[in-house]
């Protein structure tokens, strides 16, 4: 199986598939130079709200991450 390279358009399409519009609900789309990913938050028992940025190389990686 060949994984397609992640683009802004394909990332938005995958986010929409899981109910995220990247405008009002986490995760938000993250783009810097050629890196595309998401900015998301989670609650840690020790440190409180933690924000993270995760970048992905292809559509499959983003899709798999959001399935979790």
C-alpha positions as CSV (number, residue, x, y, z in Angstrom):
1,X,0.0,0.0,0.0
2,X,1.3,3.4,-1.0
3,X,0.8,6.2,1.5
4,X,-0.1,9.6,0.1
5,X,2.0,12.6,1.2
6,X,0.2,14.8,3.6
7,X,-1.0,18.2,2.3
8,X,-3.0,21.0,3.9
9,X,-6.1,19.9,1.9
10,X,-5.7,16.2,2.8
11,X,-5.1,17.0,6.5
12,X,-8.2,19.1,6.7
13,X,-10.2,16.3,5.0
14,X,-9.0,13.8,7.5
15,X,-9.7,16.1,10.5
16,X,-13.2,16.6,9.1
17,X,-13.7,12.8,8.9
18,X,-13.3,12.7,12.7
19,X,-15.5,15.7,13.4
20,X,-12.8,18.3,13.7
21,X,-13.0,21.5,11.7
22,X,-9.6,23.0,12.9
23,X,-11.3,26.4,13.6
24,X,-13.1,26.0,16.9
25,X,-12.3,22.5,18.3
26,X,-8.9,20.9,19.1
27,X,-6.9,19.7,17.3
28,X,-5.9,22.6,15.2
29,X,-4.1,22.3,12.0
30,X,-0.3,23.1,12.3
31,X,1.8,24.1,9.3
32,X,5.4,25.3,9.5
33,X,7.7,25.3,6.5
34,X,7.0,21.8,5.0
35,X,5.8,20.2,8.2
36,X,2.1,19.5,8.5
37,X,0.5,18.3,11.7
38,X,-1.9,19.1,14.5
39,X,-1.7,21.2,17.7
40,X,-3.7,19.5,20.5
41,X,-4.2,19.7,24.2
42,X,-4.7,17.1,26.9
43,X,-5.0,17.1,30.7
44,X,-2.1,15.7,32.7
45,X,-2.7,14.8,36.4
46,X,0.6,16.4,37.4
47,X,1.0,19.4,35.1
48,X,-2.5,20.4,34.1
49,X,-3.3,21.2,30.5
50,X,-0.5,20.3,28.2
51,X,-0.3,21.5,24.5
52,X,1.5,19.4,22.0
53,X,2.4,19.6,18.3
54,X,2.6,16.4,16.3
55,X,3.7,16.3,12.7
56,X,3.0,13.6,10.2
57,X,4.8,12.4,7.0
58,X,1.7,10.9,5.3
59,X,-2.1,10.7,5.4
60,X,-2.1,7.3,6.9
61,X,-0.1,8.4,10.0
62,X,-2.5,11.3,10.7
63,X,-5.5,9.0,10.2
64,X,-4.1,6.3,12.5
65,X,-3.2,8.9,15.2
66,X,-6.7,10.3,15.2
67,X,-8.3,6.9,15.4
68,X,-6.7,6.3,18.9
